[in-house]
Amino acid sequence: MRYLLRRLGHAFLLLIGVSILAFFFATLAPGNYFDEMRLNPQIAPEAVAALRAQYQLDRPLPMRYVAWLNSTIHGEMGFSFAYNSAVAPLLISRARNTLLLTITATLLAWGIALPLGVWSAERLGRLPDRLLSWGTAALLVIPDLTLVLGLLVFAVKTGWFPPGGMVSVDFENLSSIQKVRDLMRHMTLPVVALVLSVLPLLVRHVRAAVADVLGAPFLLAAQGHGIRRRTLLYRYALPAAANPLISLFGFSIGTLLSGSLLIEVVMSWPGLGPLLLESILSRDVYVVIGGVLLSTLFLVGGNFLADMLLYWIDPRIRTESSAP
Amino acid sequence: MQPLIKVENLCKRYARRSLLGAGEELLALDRVSFTILPGTTLAIVGESGSGKSTLALCLACLEHPTSGGIWFAEKEIANLSENELRKCRPQIQLIFQDPANSLNPRWNALEILLEPLAVQNKSTRAEMKHRASFLLERVGLSPEILKRSANELSGGQRQRLAIARALALEPKLLILDEALSALDCSVQAQIANLLLELQSSLGMTYLFITHDLAMAAHFADEIAVMNRGRIVEHGPAQKVLQQPGNETTRQLLAAIPRMSNATLPVPER
């Protein structure tokens, strides 16, 4: 319990630190949202200055940070100039679309990686294992962008999948079953792209971790007791190999928000990716800061979750931390 | 009397493949043959790398021999399928050198003992718990340690626990693969006495694998000396010790430290 509170305290401090850094670095960059207006001869410099003052961009940095912090506490996270609304609701609606994509992909990727990694570790060094290793290595070196473009070409050529977007134009007129169907059809390609981009890494980690414990004497002993192969692999080897995998799982939770940005942009999925890209290009700083902070929140949360899982699963960590 | 275990021309070859595919072969066991009568002990003595542990793994059916046969209670077990093997595995149990990693480090003593009991699958949980404490007492441990995890125990306690775990299956053959080597001298003697006492009361057969000829002499009815995968000398323990017929045996005999012959290392110059 004390361990949990201490970890939570660390996580909170980390978030504060990241928010300060994100805030200062984002505002440190030259230019602001209204700079482009100054190039427009039809807008008076006084009008631009008035806008800057209205949005408090003329005040010193620490004061702006305090003002932003205040609005964050009230659940707004600052103001988007481009969308003319508070940042938080904007981010949340986009984050929902991103999460729909990434949670599906993460579950799918782990669901495939665990049995595949165990399967491969069991055949360590034999032909199927080596083929799989080559396969994952090949997949690992293909840049994500190439993968996504390849999938898009596939979608256009076959016409099996829509080449972008989240729903069809006539989405509102569809029945609820058709809506789900339509959404799934649109999700397929981005999810496949995401799975393919993380799968090789996961499979390799699972394989290495399981192969590491497969030779352990306590597994041999269990086999000698007459325990079934399948039980041996999934009840003995996998839990023994779990620690590095749980850390990796925490990390993959951490990338739920930021892992799919590129894929979203290229496949025009209305998630955080396109929003962040736009806001960076137009210097809509509070949206950028909000996006960075949200990803950090997930990263910290993912690691926290992993630590808790480790604490719960591995009795050795518990005894270590309860010692004075 | 029929031998409990009969090994004939057992060979185990490991193929090591380098990056370029040039095969390199390692003959870990080279035409090994012996028999062990029920209730007796055969000690296999040899240097490290002489194939002792491979032999242990093959006899425990944890490694498939390349050729040759193993008969356990007159049943050929070297070429059984995994499903058939599972039925006779409980009768042959292996005790490993280092109890620190032959016991699942995440489990407590109770879970470790329940695992083989659950394999037999014929009693309720309460009965199994009762049996677990009985087994602990059998190997001289207090049932209080049931709740402790394996890495909270001392080396001697762990090896006792490993023995209790093997006893849970009521094996006929116990393979002790350097089972005493990782322990302190005083603990070694205690565990050795425990093993001897268990053998006389339960009538188990031991295959005692060690690099220590003195330890083998203490335990064994017969001694087989191995060198580079081969049995180079085999006979009754007293005969092997008193009239060693092979160079390897003589070297192993010379390696036994004796207080009387001990010379202090004299620094040069």
Contacts between the chains, C-beta under 8 A, distances in Angstrom:
chain1	res1	chain2	res2	distance
A	216	B	101	5.8
A	217	B	96	4.5
A	217	B	98	7.0
A	217	B	101	5.1
A	217	B	102	3.9
A	218	B	101	6.2
A	218	B	102	5.3
A	218	B	103	5.8
A	218	B	104	4.7
A	218	B	105	7.7
A	220	B	57	7.6
A	220	B	60	8.0
A	220	B	62	5.3
A	220	B	94	7.3
A	220	B	96	7.5
A	220	B	102	7.8
A	221	B	94	6.8
A	221	B	96	6.8
A	221	B	102	5.3
A	221	B	103	7.9
A	221	B	162	7.7
A	221	B	165	7.5
A	222	B	104	7.8
A	222	B	115	6.7
A	223	B	62	6.1
A	223	B	89	7.8
A	224	B	60	5.4
A	224	B	61	7.7
A	224	B	62	6.1
A	224	B	89	5.8
A	224	B	92	7.4
A	224	B	93	6.3
A	224	B	94	5.3
A	225	B	89	6.7
A	225	B	90	6.6
A	225	B	93	7.8
A	225	B	115	6.6
A	225	B	116	4.5
A	225	B	119	5.2
A	225	B	169	6.3
A	226	B	85	8.0
A	226	B	86	4.5
A	226	B	87	7.2
A	226	B	89	3.9
A	226	B	90	5.3
A	226	B	119	5.2
A	226	B	169	7.9
A	227	B	115	7.5
A	227	B	119	6.2
A	228	B	86	7.2
A	229	B	82	6.5
A	236	B	104	7.2
A	239	B	106	6.9
A	240	B	104	7.3
A	240	B	106	7.1
A	314	B	106	6.4
A	315	B	106	5.9
A	315	B	108	7.9
A	315	B	149	5.6
A	316	B	105	6.6
A	316	B	106	7.1
A	316	B	149	7.5
A	316	B	151	6.6
A	319	B	149	7.4
A	319	B	152	7.4
